[in-house]
Amino acid sequence: MLKEFRDFAMRGNVLDMAIGVIIGGAFGKIVSSLVSDVLMPPLGLLMGKVDFSSLFINLSGTPQPSLTAAKAAGAPTINYGVFLQATFDFIIIAFVIFMLVKQVNRFKKEAPPAPPAGPTNEEKLLMEIRDALTGRH
């Protein structure tokens, strides 16, 4: 069983997948930083100096001045600003992966068209019958 696992783990596609997961995780961190540190601050400024990561709904009934204070007090909150940032992260990552796959597919060599299949045995027999009938007239 150990040999079987080693053979499975050493296959090229498993190693490629592992490398893809590692690079994908690093890429996700880059995109998260892009969204939270580069895109959201100007967008928040345009929308009236709103910091999306601090948007929340307080469910405790006691007023909380910020999300950090609400978390420190243990108040239940719905953190929709964090959700918005995660949604923007997903949209950007999905778009970049779409563009990447589109480019990779563009550079892939297309398989040459398959040669036309020869006539089947039934077609050959029908052709022989046709030829025999045309030769009788």
URTA-V459245 format. One line per field, one symbol per residue. psi: psi as a letter, one per 40 degrees, with the letter a starting at -180 (. if undefined). burial: # if it has 24 or more other ideal C-beta (glycine too) atoms within 12 Angstrom, else .. A space follows every 50 residues. Layout:
BEGIN
psi: ???
burial: ???
END
This chain:
BEGIN
psi: dddddddddeidddddddddddddddddddddddddddddddddddfffh hdeehihheddhhhdiddddddeehhihgddddddddddddddddddddd ddddddeihihiiiihiiiidddddddddddddddd.
burial: ..............................##..##...#...#...... ####.#..........#..#......#.#.##.##..##..##....... .....................................
END
